[in-house]
């Protein structure tokens, strides 16, 4: 049982922590059934004192209870030894030390700390630290994206021609507010835009190009060309006189969103009368036989007496014409009603438009005509300008240097007197720019968008919804950035909690390490002949776990 050790080598003894149990068992410093003995001593200690919720080992708890009982009256004998309850706790302490159970208990606790608790807490610290770093990076990216979204939203509102929303933290505009701004924009900008279209359409070069197109088609193809929209606008300009190119009235440029198309269709479908004939109880008078016929008498007397026949002047002496009154009141003296007699067979009554009937309310400048909710006129005008521009482009490609002089001469004879006086008798391609400018003004971005907003509530709502989403993007990104910052702070808080637990675990592990090293040194000193005090040092992973802090 005794180990003879040289004095020079007995100063420090390194014992691997992973093999400390086998080291003690081989030298019979710790009983083989120390685990069973530890359980029995724990039970005995719990019966002697109330169970404790602290993390202290049972051996250390027995020492604390012993010292506490010894400090009480009667805890010490005459010679200073333990007495009473302190003596019982002292017996438990000796039982721990006799079979090396106190060393085994320290090994179990160190194994739990080194193998599980400390690595887990280190992992938690690293994980929370990485999460905080990622959230910090994400918050910075979201803040940068919010700034970019603010610039994008401002550009989108500027392109739409309305005021940009205020920067965060101001609340973003609602869809109703954006719709109101779009309506104000249409009322403000559409009159001038339509006046510009009318000015370009009424340009003499456009008129000369149209005249050339009509005469060229008549001479070459013997066909008539009708540019109805251009002619209608020019006639309206002639009737308006000096105000031909004035802006359209503001009331005509007001968006008409009072009626929703889907709601109107649903209301019309609900209001449509339904003829419901229930023939289930109809008695055919035949006792249910299928061969009987149903006779319906509408009680309409179409007979004509002799006096009526004489008044009508019917020479046949037979049937006279039937006079049916349809009870249709057209009102007035026939204004606004056109009667068309087609081959003396059918008479068609067509309600004329206000302009055709001479209603002053429908007359106006070309811009006012374009401002009305009449898509046909605008579509026809776009078609006329497109057709004319295509013709001029074709003629320009076909023209060559050899025929340029003859084309200019032919064109000069067809130009209006005003154009000839101003010297505007160039080749047809020279007028293509004026025609294309009028076409671009009508179907270009500004005028087209204004007309779409004016005439289509669905388009206006889609545009308002898109602008609202862009306007609120900065606020949403900043909210996400703030949320990321909150989660980062929470991760840092959790990291600090894990660090505190890790520091406590490392401190407890260091204390248990020192206790175990001293216990092993004491047990080794008891089996050596010379009684040399041996310094034991536990090596291995325990050093890494207890000394390296995150």
PyMOL commands that set and color helices and strands:
alter all, ss='L'
color gray80, all
select helices_A, chain A and resi 17-26+34-48+58-70+85-98+101-160+175-201+204-221+228-243+250-253+261-271+306-312+366-371+375-398+404-414+417-422+428-443+445-455+457-525+541-547
alter helices_A, ss='H'
color red, helices_A
select strands_A, chain A and resi 12-16+337-342+346-351+535-539
alter strands_A, ss='S'
color yellow, strands_A
deselect
rebuild
show_as cartoon
